[in-house]
Amino acid sequence: MQDLIEIRWHGRGGQGAKTASLLLADAAFNTGKYIQGFPEYGPERMGAPITAYNRISSNPITIHSNIYEPDYVVVVDDTLLQAVDVTAGLKPTGAIVINTTKDKETISKMLNGYTGKIYTIDARKVSMETLGKYFPNTPMLAAIVKVSGIMTDEELLNDMKGSFKHKFAKKPEVIEGNMKALELALKSVQ
């Protein structure tokens, strides 16, 4: 892992992009990393575009601003590709991870000439198969961990099991589905 990794998340209100960025920050912290995880809101309403950020490093982080030149971008909703310049500032040495059913050739044409790596995952399919409902944030969390190498698959799964037990203490029936969503997503990134 390079010393400082910066990630920008693009989603819509209610899809869990903010939650996923915070879960990633917690998991990275639990593997001994220094972290930042924070959202940026526009008009706060369901379905409105939102942005969230992560900084992860093996050294203390002294930067306290939004991320303008991310190493990675996560797009939780591919309809944002027409509404937001998701590749703005994205380093060509990094990558973009998109929740979509579209092929890479189609996606590539929508990315304003971005020449870096493009990864896709059908988070809807993963979510429906494992949770029975559409919650794209859990599969997207696994996808960015797989693509970025911030931690190993095992570190993510072990940490998230504990996190889900705490987060879903009053709904333990959803823990197994979320764990299966992580496992399937780790295998589904293309």
KOLVO-208445 format. One line per 8 residues: number of its first residue (from 1); for each residue x, y, z of C-alpha. Coordinates in steps of 0.001 Angstrom, whole numbers. Layout:
// residues N
NUM) X/Y/Z; ...
END
This chain:
// residues 190
1) 0/0/0; 1280/3454/-842; 1663/5802/2103; -1525/7852/1622; -4577/6627/-239; -7405/9036/-965; -10840/7809/-2000; -13864/9787/-3161
9) -17321/8188/-3039; -20215/9315/-5244; -23725/8157/-4417; -27244/9331/-3856; -28787/10096/-490; -30083/6885/1059; -27772/4479/-809; -25253/4221/2004
17) -22162/5825/436; -21525/7813/3618; -22005/4718/5767; -19683/2659/3561; -16959/5324/3738; -17232/5384/7535; -17179/1572/7741; -14058/1557/5556
25) -12427/4126/7851; -13242/2016/10928; -11953/-1179/9333; -8714/497/8199; -8256/1992/11681; -8652/-1472/13188; -5792/-2737/10982; -3492/-75/12441
33) -3903/2658/9833; -4492/6359/10338; -7814/7321/8814; -10271/10010/7858; -13818/9364/6704; -16260/12208/6131; -19238/13186/3951; -20043/16321/1998
41) -23682/17172/1455; -25554/19342/-952; -29295/19577/-453; -29920/16835/2102; -32681/14697/642; -33165/11138/-506; -31830/10640/-4010; -29721/13816/-4118
49) -26067/13349/-5109; -23713/13114/-2134; -19960/12799/-1860; -17980/11082/878; -14250/10782/1378; -11592/8541/2906; -7943/9106/3610; -5987/6084/4766
57) -2295/6078/5649; 332/4247/7654; 1464/7667/8975; -469/10437/10749; -2646/12459/8368; -2238/16225/8606; -4435/17220/5648; -7938/18395/6596
65) -9783/19241/3393; -11942/17626/766; -10154/15334/-1656; -9525/16924/-5038; -7125/14403/-6602; -8246/10973/-5392; -6402/7749/-6027; -9728/5917/-6253
73) -13312/6860/-6972; -16305/4719/-6005; -19558/5306/-7896; -22469/3724/-6031; -25059/4710/-8670; -24141/4704/-12369; -26830/7306/-13173; -24418/9793/-11602
81) -22084/9304/-14568; -24332/11667/-16556; -24944/14084/-13672; -21554/14470/-11971; -17975/14588/-13264; -16918/11564/-11209; -13441/11488/-12765; -12587/15093/-11848
89) -9038/15052/-10483; -8864/11232/-10486; -5251/10191/-10848; -4620/8130/-14005; -2550/5758/-11852; -5587/5048/-9684; -8889/3450/-10558; -12640/3933/-10604
97) -15055/1318/-9223; -18607/1552/-10568; -21833/-194/-9580; -23244/-1001/-13000; -24486/-3677/-15371; -23006/-1829/-18354; -19894/-3184/-20061; -16550/-1413/-19658
105) -16586/-93/-23238; -19904/1699/-22649; -18751/2994/-19263; -15438/4192/-20680; -17263/6481/-23126; -19053/8129/-20184; -15881/8980/-18242; -14685/12181/-19958
113) -11589/10611/-21472; -10383/8975/-18239; -7584/6551/-19161; -6999/4776/-15844; -8305/1428/-14662; -12055/820/-14598; -13598/-1831/-12356; -17268/-2773/-12321
121) -19545/-4722/-10036; -23275/-5378/-10160; -23965/-4384/-6558; -27714/-4718/-7148; -27340/-8376/-8090; -25015/-9090/-5156; -27342/-7283/-2752; -30519/-8960/-4002
129) -28914/-12430/-3895; -27575/-12048/-371; -29878/-9559/1366; -33110/-9814/-617; -33165/-6000/-900; -31133/-3380/-2717; -28414/-2052/-418; -25432/-1242/-2690
137) -23091/69/1; -21945/-3292/1407; -20904/-4711/-1997; -19231/-1404/-2927; -17265/-1427/339; -15894/-4875/-512; -15191/-3808/-4095; -13019/-824/-3132
145) -11091/-2908/-612; -10426/-5530/-3295; -9342/-2961/-5902; -7252/-733/-3615; -5575/-3391/-1472; -6047/-1223/1626; -6357/-4440/3621; -6665/-8132/2899
153) -10014/-9779/2239; -9647/-11636/5545; -8961/-8428/7497; -12074/-6842/5988; -14293/-9845/6694; -13042/-10254/10269; -13465/-6578/11049; -16880/-6277/9421
161) -18209/-9303/11299; -17524/-7470/14569; -18786/-4176/13177; -22039/-5728/11937; -22600/-7461/15296; -22408/-4044/16938; -24308/-2107/14241; -27079/-4681/13931
169) -27311/-5735/17595; -31101/-5319/17461; -31370/-6971/14023; -28967/-9938/14182; -30804/-11628/11309; -29207/-9214/8815; -25601/-9972/9833; -25312/-13199/7840
177) -26694/-11583/4666; -24305/-8649/4931; -21354/-10991/5442; -22424/-12997/2382; -22740/-9741/416; -19132/-8852/1290; -17869/-12317/354; -19735/-12406/-2972
185) -18693/-8842/-3836; -15024/-9651/-3231; -15358/-12341/-5904; -17531/-10273/-8276; -15369/-7220/-9026; -14301/-7138/-12679
END
